[in-house]
């Protein structure tokens, strides 16, 4: 993927992540699928790794497909991702979002 294409994809990812409501979470793969790049969950993860310090991009709301906080190591502290989610009312136990199915936000369903 050319650098310009990667930048454009990252910007598209950030635009979707900015739409995730507080107290909700989604997955890397779901974002990739919504953007028409099914199978590019890892690329969404790379975008999130670049965005965790930008307060306009709520990267803490993006978890893996089973609700694990796999991106937590890219935040300022190992607990920052969990702390941000808990401030929004999301319960996390052992790096796992509780009530994941009820908290899950699918842009394909919510935005279409």
N, C-alpha and C positions, 0 to 999 in steps of 0.2 A: 504494500500500500504506500503510495507516495505521501510525502510529508504533508502536502496540502490536503489530500484526502483524509489522512489521519486526523488532522486538525479539525476538518469539517465534521468528521464522525464524532470526535470528542465534544464539539460544540452542540451537536444534535443530542448526544447523551446528556449533557448538562441541561439542555432545555427541557428534556423529559423529567430529569431528577428534580428540577425546580418546581414541577407540578405535583410532586408527591405531597399529599396533605400531612400536616403534623399528626403524629400518632399512628401513621401507616408506614408500611415498608414494602419494598418490591425487590426483585432479584435481578442479578446481572443478565441472566438469560432472557427474562421477560422484557427487559429494556431492549436487548438486541433483537428479539423477535418483533417487537413493536416498530423498530426502525428498519425492518426488512432485512436484517442481517442475522437471521437465525444461525446459530452455531458460533456466534462471535461474542459469547459471554465473557471470554477472557479479555477481549479488546475493551469491553465495557469496564471490566475491572481495572485495566490500565488507565482508562479515563478517570475512574474514581480515585486511583492512587495519586493522580495529578491534582485532583480537586479538593482533597480533604481539608486544605487550609483556606479555601475560599468560602467565606460565610454565606455567600449567595447560592452556593450549591450544597444542599443538605445531604452530603455523601453518607452520613450516618444512617440514612433511611434505605440504603441499598445493602442487601445481605445475600447469602447464597440461596440456592433453590430450596433448602430445607429450613431456612431461617437462622443460620449460624452467622455470627459476626466475624466472618473471615477477613474483613478488611481492617480490623481494629488496630493492627500493628502499624498502619500508615497514619494514624492520628498522633497528636502530640504526646499522649500517654496511652498505655494499653487499656485504660478504662474510659477514655474520653468518648468513644463511640457509644458504649453502654450508658454512660451518664447522660449524653444528649438524648438518647431514646427514652430513658426513664423520665427526663424532664417533660417529655411529651406524653407520658402515661403508658409507655410500652414497657412491659415487664420482661426482664431478661434474666435467665438463670443458666449458669454455666455456659455463657456465650450463646445461648439459644433464645430466640424470641418466643415468648409464651403466647399462646392463642394465635399462632402464626397464620392459620387459615382465615381468622377473622380480621387480622391486621393487614393481610396481604392486599396490595393495590395493584391492579392490572390495568395499565394504560389503554390496552386494546378495548377493554370493557368500559372503563371509566371515562375515556375521552371520545369514544366514537358515538 
